[in-house]
C-alpha cells in the first residue's frame, strides 16, 4: 500500500511538471507567432530619394567640372592664339 501511494505521488509530480512544460511551450509558440507589419513602401522610397539626391549631387559636380574644363580650354586657345601671333611676327 505504501509503494502504491509513493508511485501515485511520483506520477502526480511528473504529470504536474509535464503540464508546466507543455504550458510554457504553448505560450512560446503563441508569442513567436506574432508578426510585426512594417511599411516597406516608405522605407523603399526613402532609399530611392537618397539615391536620387546622390545622383543629382554627382550631376552637379560633373556640370561644375565641365564648366572648369571649358574655361581651361578657352584659356589654352587664347594662349595658343598669342603664341601663333608672336610666331607670325618673327
Order of alpha helices (4+ residues) and beta strands (2+ residues): alpha-alpha
